């Protein structure tokens, strides 16, 4: 009888990397069985957060159940991992699957953490910008406007508008601060919670600057999936593509994979199909041609995945590096306009006194 697990949300990339790394190491031990590895992991205090999951899987595998079925019954492993686990069992190369999944989820966790860390500063800066601008307009500018009125002068520009519409603008300032806070909250929810990550996955592709980065990243993931599939499918590229097709969510790549499968069915070679359907760049397709002759397709796909990943990282860095200067320019312009609207009448008053 299977034990229900308390934790039903999908494991994070960090969790999956840790669990598959342990399974990979333990499965390399002499004559180690999966249920033996699960038993060792379940008794490890470091795995306390996953103890119920591991014990439920151990209970099923110890009576002859397969590891992939036990993992599926917990409801916490993603479909991507479950599909590869099934292939590993079918081909008898489960140790390679554990190793590749550990590396894959470690890369995904590192990528997510790097993006989150890179964006945290601009988000914080945007909130502070909003707070500074609101403080200047709501608290500082009205004081100067009152002083100018007492001295027989008047404010100009932003200062004059802020002073004459202070009541209506108060609501606007509150709304601006609320929006800034909501933006910061949405960012942290989107990067630290599972539901937020799902929402971000739907919204980010709609941003033009992000769409290109995601396209490169998904192509890198596709090459990585094909590399993992080659290691367990004995270079059956049609089977590898079908597996990648089951993992893919991008419509454009999905269509390219379908066309490649059709080309393979009509007798075209994998390298030629990739080149025909522009699945990868001409350079990468040439690399696959060379690798096919030397029997190193798996290594070539690893290189392709690294190239696309590096291209995505460069594009991401370019976008991120442009955010901070843009925000500084906007803040400088707004603060400058506020200062000029105060300094111009102040200069006139000083001139009349002199």
C-alpha positions in Angstrom: 0.0 0.0 0.0 1.5 3.3 -1.0 2.0 6.0 1.5 0.6 9.5 0.8 3.2 12.2 0.9 2.4 15.4 2.7 4.4 17.5 0.2 2.6 17.7 -3.1 4.2 20.7 -4.8 6.7 20.0 -7.5 10.3 19.8 -6.2 12.5 22.8 -7.0 15.5 22.5 -9.3 17.8 22.6 -6.2 15.9 19.8 -4.6 16.0 17.7 -7.7 19.7 18.3 -8.3 20.5 17.2 -4.7 18.3 14.0 -4.9 19.6 12.9 -8.3 23.2 13.6 -7.3 22.8 11.4 -4.3 21.1 8.7 -6.4 23.9 8.9 -9.0 26.7 8.5 -6.4 24.9 5.7 -4.6 24.0 3.9 -7.8 27.7 3.8 -8.8 28.5 1.8 -5.7 29.2 -1.9 -6.3 26.0 -3.9 -6.7 23.9 -1.0 -5.4 20.1 -1.3 -5.9 17.8 1.7 -6.2 15.9 0.7 -3.0 19.2 0.4 -1.2 20.0 3.9 -2.3 16.6 5.2 -1.2 17.0 3.5 2.2 20.3 5.3 2.8 18.9 8.6 1.6 15.8 8.3 3.8 17.9 7.7 6.9 20.2 10.7 6.2 19.2 13.7 8.4 20.2 16.1 5.6 17.3 14.8 3.6 14.7 15.4 6.4 12.6 17.6 4.1 12.2 14.8 1.7 12.0 11.9 4.2 8.3 11.2 3.5 8.8 11.2 -0.2 11.8 8.9 0.0 10.1 6.5 2.4 7.0 6.3 0.1 9.2 5.5 -2.9 11.2 3.0 -0.9 8.0 1.2 0.2 7.0 0.8 -3.4 10.4 -0.2 -4.9 11.1 -2.7 -2.1 8.1 -4.8 -3.2 9.1 -4.8 -6.9 7.8 -1.5 -8.1 9.8 0.5 -10.6 11.6 3.7 -9.5 9.9 5.8 -12.1 6.4 4.6 -11.0 7.3 5.2 -7.4 8.5 8.7 -8.3 5.3 9.4 -10.3 3.1 8.3 -7.5 4.6 10.9 -5.1 3.3 13.7 -7.4 6.3 15.9 -6.8 8.6 15.0 -9.7 8.2 16.9 -13.0 7.2 15.1 -16.2 10.6 15.8 -17.7 12.4 13.8 -15.0 9.8 11.0 -15.0 10.1 10.4 -18.8 13.9 10.1 -18.6 13.6 7.8 -15.6 11.4 5.5 -17.6 13.9 5.5 -20.5 16.7 4.7 -18.1 14.9 1.7 -16.7 13.9 0.5 -20.2 17.5 0.7 -21.5 19.2 -0.4 -18.3 21.2 2.9 -18.0 19.6 4.3 -15.0 22.9 5.4 -13.5 23.5 7.7 -16.5 20.0 9.1 -16.2 20.6 10.0 -12.6 23.9 11.7 -13.5 22.4 13.6 -16.4 19.3 14.7 -14.5 21.5 15.9 -11.6 23.6 18.0 -14.0 20.6 19.3 -15.8 18.7 20.5 -12.7 21.9 22.0 -11.2 22.3 24.1 -14.4 18.7 25.2 -14.2 19.0 26.1 -10.6 22.2 28.1 -11.2 20.6 29.9 -14.1 17.5 30.8 -12.1 19.6 32.1 -9.2 21.9 34.2 -11.4 18.9 35.9 -13.1 17.2 36.5 -9.8 20.3 38.0 -8.3 21.0 40.1 -11.4 17.5 41.6 -11.3 17.2 42.1 -7.6 19.3 45.3 -7.6 17.4 47.0 -10.5 14.0 46.2 -8.9 15.2 47.6 -5.5 16.5 50.7 -7.3 13.2 51.2 -9.1 11.3 51.2 -5.8 13.8 53.6 -4.3 13.5 55.9 -7.3 9.8 56.0 -6.9 10.1 56.8 -3.2 12.7 59.6 -3.8 10.6 61.2 -6.5 7.4 61.1 -4.4 9.3 62.5 -1.4 10.6 65.4 -3.4 7.3 66.3 -5.1 5.1 65.7 -2.0 7.3 67.1 0.8 10.2 69.3 -0.5 8.7 71.1 -3.5 5.6 72.5 -1.6 7.8 74.0 1.0 9.8 75.9 -1.6 6.6 77.0 -3.3 5.2 78.5 0.0 8.5 80.3 0.5 8.4 81.8 -3.0 4.8 83.0 -2.5 5.8 84.7 0.7 8.7 86.4 -1.1 6.4 87.7 -3.8 7.5 85.2 -6.4 6.1 81.9 -7.7 7.4 78.5 -8.6 7.7 77.3 -12.2 7.5 74.1 -14.1 7.1 70.9 -12.0 7.2 72.8 -8.7 4.3 75.1 -9.8 2.2 72.2 -11.0 2.9 70.2 -7.9 2.0 73.1 -5.6 -1.2 74.0 -7.4 -2.5 70.4 -7.6 -1.2 69.0 -4.4 -4.5 67.5 -3.3 -5.1 65.5 -6.5 -1.4 64.6 -6.7 -1.4 63.1 -3.2 -3.6 60.3 -4.5 -1.3 59.8 -7.5 1.8 59.6 -5.2 0.1 56.9 -3.1 -0.8 55.0 -6.2 2.8 55.3 -7.5 4.2 54.0 -4.2 1.7 51.1 -4.1 2.5 50.1 -7.7 6.2 50.2 -6.9 5.7 48.0 -3.9 3.5 45.7 -5.9 6.1 45.4 -8.6 8.8 44.5 -6.1 6.4 42.0 -4.4 5.5 40.4 -7.8 9.2 40.1 -8.7 10.0 38.2 -5.5 6.9 36.1 -5.6 7.7 35.3 -9.2 11.3 34.2 -8.4 10.8 32.4 -5.1 7.4 30.6 -5.4 6.3 27.9 -7.7 3.0 29.7 -8.7 5.0 32.9 -9.3 7.4 31.0 -11.6 4.6 29.6 -13.6 3.0 33.0 -14.0 6.4 34.5 -15.0 6.8 31.7 -17.6 3.6 32.9 -19.3 4.3 36.6 -19.1 8.0 36.9 -19.9 7.8 35.6 -23.5 5.5 38.6 -24.3 8.4 41.0 -23.6 10.4 41.5 -26.8 13.8 41.8 -25.1 13.2 38.6 -23.1 11.8 36.6 -26.1 15.2 36.4 -27.8 16.9 35.2 -24.6 14.3 32.6 -24.0 14.6 31.3 -27.6 18.3 30.8 -27.2 17.9 29.2 -23.8 15.3 26.8 -25.1 17.4 25.8 -28.0 20.3 25.2 -25.5 17.9 23.0 -23.4 16.8 21.2 -26.6 20.5 20.3 -27.4 21.0 19.3 -23.8 17.9 17.0 -23.8 19.1 15.4 -27.1 22.5 14.9 -25.5 20.9 13.1 -22.5 18.7 11.1 -24.8 21.6 10.0 -27.0 23.4 8.6 -23.9 20.4 6.2 -23.2 18.9 5.7 -26.7 22.1 4.4 -28.4 22.1 7.1 -31.0 18.6 6.5 -32.3 18.0 10.1 -33.2 14.4 9.7 -34.1 13.7 8.3 -30.6 15.8 11.2 -29.2 13.8 13.8 -31.1 10.5 12.2 -30.0 11.6 12.4 -26.4 12.6 16.0 -26.9 9.3 16.7 -28.5 7.5 15.5 -25.4 9.5 17.9 -23.3 9.2 21.0 -25.5 6.7 23.7 -24.9 7.9 26.3 -27.3 5.6 26.2 -30.4 8.3 27.2 -32.9 10.7 24.6 -31.7 7.9 22.1 -31.4 7.1 22.6 -35.1 10.8 22.3 -36.1 11.1 19.0 -34.2 8.0 17.7 -36.0 9.4 18.6 -39.4 12.8 17.0 -38.5 10.9 13.8 -37.5 9.1 13.8 -40.8 12.5 14.3 -42.6 14.0 11.4 -40.7 11.0 9.3 -41.7 11.6 10.1 -45.3 15.2 8.9 -45.1 17.0 12.1 -44.4 20.0 12.0 -42.0 19.7 13.7 -38.6 22.3 16.3 -39.4 20.7 17.1 -42.8 17.3 17.3 -41.2 18.6 19.8 -38.5 20.2 21.9 -41.2 17.1 21.8 -43.5 14.7 22.8 -40.7 17.2 25.3 -39.1 17.0 23.5 -35.8 20.5 24.8 -35.1 22.8 27.3 -36.7 24.8 26.2 -39.8 28.0 26.1 -37.7 26.3 23.8 -35.2 24.9 21.6 -38.0 28.4 21.4 -39.5 29.6 20.3 -36.0 27.0 17.5 -36.0 28.2 16.4 -39.4 31.8 16.1 -38.3 30.7 14.4 -35.0 28.6 11.9 -36.9 31.6 10.7 -38.8 33.7 10.3 -35.7 30.9 8.8 -33.6 30.9 11.7 -31.0 27.3 13.0 -31.5 26.8 13.2 -27.8 29.8 15.4 -27.3 28.8 17.6 -30.2 25.4 18.2 -28.7 27.0 19.1 -25.4 29.1 21.7 -27.2 26.0 23.0 -29.0 24.1 23.3 -25.7 27.0 25.2 -24.2 27.2 27.6 -27.2 23.5 28.4 -27.2 23.6 28.8 -23.4 26.6 31.1 -23.6 24.8 33.2 -26.3 21.7 33.4 -24.1 23.8 34.5 -21.2 25.5 37.2 -23.3 22.2 38.5 -24.5 20.8 38.5 -20.9 23.8 40.4 -19.6 23.4 43.0 -22.4 19.8 43.5 -21.4 20.5 43.6 -17.7 23.5 46.0 -18.2 21.3 48.5 -20.0 18.6 48.6 -17.2 20.7 50.3 -14.6 22.0 53.2 -16.8 18.5 53.7 -18.1 17.1 54.0 -14.6 19.9 56.4 -13.6 19.2 58.6 -16.6 15.5 58.7 -15.9 16.1 59.5 -12.2 18.6 62.2 -13.1 16.2 63.8 -15.6 13.3 63.9 -13.2 15.3 65.2 -10.3 17.0 67.7 -12.5 13.6 69.0 -13.7 12.5 69.3 -10.1 15.6 71.2 -9.1 15.5 73.6 -12.0 11.8 74.4 -11.3 13.0 75.4 -7.8 16.3 77.0 -8.6 15.0 79.3 -11.4 12.7 81.4 -9.2 15.2 81.2 -6.4 17.8 82.7 -8.7 15.4 85.5 -9.6 14.7 86.3 -5.9 18.5 86.3 -5.1 19.0 88.7 -8.1 16.4 91.1 -6.9 17.8 91.1 -3.4 21.3 91.8 -4.8 
